[in-house]
Amino acid sequence: MRLRILLVTDRDDRAALLKQALDAAHHQVVAVIRSDDDICFYAHQARPDAVMASVDQPGAALLEQLEQLSREQPLPVVVFADRSGSGPLRAAVKVGVSAYVVDGLEAARVAPVLETALTRFAEFQALRRERDAAVTRLSEHRRIERAKGILRERRGLSEKATHAALRRMADAAGKSLPEIAQRILAVEALLGGEAPPDDDGVHAATVSAGAAGFSKTPRGG
């Protein structure tokens, strides 16, 4: 597979060695930039498949840019460092570097290290997706349970009847259970209850109390 690589290095000899090794592996170097250049900007412009850096030792500025890249445009990142202590190594792993090689910049190693980085990156992204999905499921479950608690309080329903009522409301509105639960929480917040809107609160706040299936008697008067 032919990959597009963004090179980051301050030395022409390193750039030449990396480019020669990548060309031999049938990859394409889309740009060569310095370690103090805006990596995120060039990654956005060049759309590389991976980033490869060769530096004496990754400094705080470079690591900060790689961390920003990991947030905004996650990519496999390879770092070849001439020297490094345990601190920079731990920091590099923390900001999302997929492969970190100390005192090992050789043409024959470039392609295998890149392949390793691609594999590790894919594994990490899969774990991140699983984590995000688990967090989403937990958030949705909590949202539904909070909404059911509000319905039980307002209508005096049993657990089974509350779930059935929530399902009917979701079906009638053409929404999922988490979505209709968020609407209920938003309406409760508008009516002065103890359930503030969650992640979809801005949209949900436009729903009327009647649509959510309950009302609250105004205080006073």
Sequence and secondary structure as in RCSB ss.txt:
>XXXX:A:sequence
MRLRILLVTDRDDRAALLKQALDAAHHQVVAVIRSDDDICFYAHQARPDAVMASVDQPGAALLEQLEQLSREQPL
PVVVFADRSGSGPLRAAVKVGVSAYVVDGLEAARVAPVLETALTRFAEFQALRRERDAAVTRLSEHRRIERAKGI
LRERRGLSEKATHAALRRMADAAGKSLPEIAQRILAVEALLGGEAPPDDDGVHAATVSAGAAGFSKTPRGG
>XXXX:A:secstr
   EEEEEES HHHHHHHHHHHHHTT EEEEEE TTS HHHHHHHH  SEEEEEESS  HHHHHHHHHHHHHS  
 EEEEESS  HHHHHHHHHTT SEEEES   HHHHHHHHHHHHHHHHHHHHHHHHHHHHHHHHHHHHHHHHHHHH
HHHHH   HHHHHHHHHHHHHHHT  HHHHHHHHHHHHHHTT S    TTHHHHTTS HHHHT     S  
